[in-house]
Amino acid sequence: LAQAYDLAVLRVSHLPEFPLPVLASSVIVPGEEIEAGGFGCRPLQANRMDARVTDLFQTQFTSQDVRLCAGDSGGPVYRQGTHGRLEVVGISTASAAAASIFTRVDSPEARAWIERASALVR
């Protein structure tokens, strides 16, 4: 599953001192507002890009509203969840001529894999 979804789970030595987003509580839908984050074309300067989900596939979704740069790959894609808390719905994967491509983490299969893999690195 990790290969089909292009996912990895990493162990870090310590957590940051700010609230971390949670995994999406429900699946995304076309037209939904998202925010992509990354370092893109401006190294050492974080970027935030607002967009909408254009197309939805089993393991990926796209947006025609935003163009990713090489430095954005692996960055989080968020939406506003319940109670104003950010939810991670995807991971920046690639940019094509007409759209940016994101790996989904909102599907039940991806969420189950992330939870199993996370338990292994604790």
C-alpha positions in Angstrom: 0.0 0.0 0.0 2.8 2.5 0.8 4.1 2.2 -2.7 0.7 2.7 -4.3 0.0 5.7 -2.1 3.6 7.1 -2.1 3.7 7.3 1.7 6.4 7.0 4.4 6.3 7.3 8.2 9.3 8.8 10.0 10.4 8.8 13.6 11.5 12.1 15.0 13.6 12.7 18.1 11.2 15.2 19.6 7.9 16.8 18.7 7.6 20.6 18.1 6.0 22.8 20.8 2.9 23.7 18.7 -0.3 21.8 18.0 0.1 19.2 15.3 -2.6 18.7 12.7 -4.6 15.4 12.7 -5.4 13.0 9.9 -8.6 13.8 8.0 -11.7 12.6 9.8 -13.6 12.1 6.5 -12.8 11.8 2.8 -12.3 14.9 0.6 -14.5 15.8 -2.3 -14.0 17.6 -5.6 -14.4 21.4 -5.1 -13.3 21.3 -1.4 -10.9 24.0 -0.3 -7.4 22.9 0.7 -4.1 24.5 1.7 -0.7 23.1 0.5 2.5 24.0 2.3 6.1 23.7 1.4 9.3 25.5 0.6 8.9 25.4 -3.2 11.0 27.8 -5.3 12.1 29.9 -2.3 14.4 27.8 -0.1 14.3 28.5 3.6 11.0 30.5 3.2 7.8 28.5 3.8 4.9 28.9 1.4 1.2 28.4 1.9 -1.0 28.0 -1.2 -4.8 28.0 -1.2 -6.5 25.7 -3.8 -9.5 23.5 -4.5 -9.6 19.8 -5.2 -10.2 19.3 -8.9 -10.2 15.6 -9.5 -10.3 12.7 -7.1 -8.8 9.2 -7.7 -8.3 6.2 -5.5 -4.8 7.1 -4.3 -4.4 10.7 -5.5 -6.2 14.0 -6.1 -5.3 17.0 -8.2 -5.7 20.7 -8.1 -5.5 23.1 -11.1 -5.4 26.1 -8.8 -1.8 25.7 -7.7 1.6 24.7 -9.2 4.0 22.9 -6.9 7.8 23.4 -7.1 10.4 20.6 -6.5 10.9 21.8 -2.9 7.2 21.3 -2.1 7.3 17.5 -2.6 6.4 15.7 0.6 4.8 18.8 2.1 1.4 18.6 3.8 -2.0 19.4 2.3 -4.6 20.6 4.8 -8.2 21.5 5.1 -10.1 23.2 7.9 -11.6 20.5 10.1 -14.1 20.5 12.8 -13.6 23.1 15.5 -11.2 25.0 13.3 -8.4 22.4 13.7 -6.3 21.7 10.6 -6.6 18.1 9.1 -4.0 16.6 6.8 -5.8 15.3 3.7 -2.8 14.7 1.5 0.9 15.0 0.7 2.4 17.1 -2.2 3.6 14.6 -4.8 4.2 16.1 -8.2 3.3 18.9 -10.6 2.2 18.2 -14.1 1.5 20.7 -16.9 -2.1 21.3 -16.0 -2.3 20.4 -12.3 -0.5 19.6 -9.1 -0.8 16.0 -7.8 -1.2 15.0 -4.2 -1.2 11.6 -2.5 -4.4 11.0 -0.5 -4.2 10.3 3.3 -7.9 10.7 3.8 -9.0 7.2 2.6 -9.6 4.5 5.1 -6.9 2.3 3.5 -4.2 5.0 3.8 -5.3 6.0 7.3 -5.1 2.3 8.4 -1.6 2.0 6.9 -0.4 5.2 8.6 -1.7 4.0 12.0 0.0 0.6 11.6 3.3 2.0 10.4 3.2 4.6 13.2 2.8 1.9 15.8 6.0 0.2 14.4 8.2 3.3 14.9 7.1 4.3 18.4 
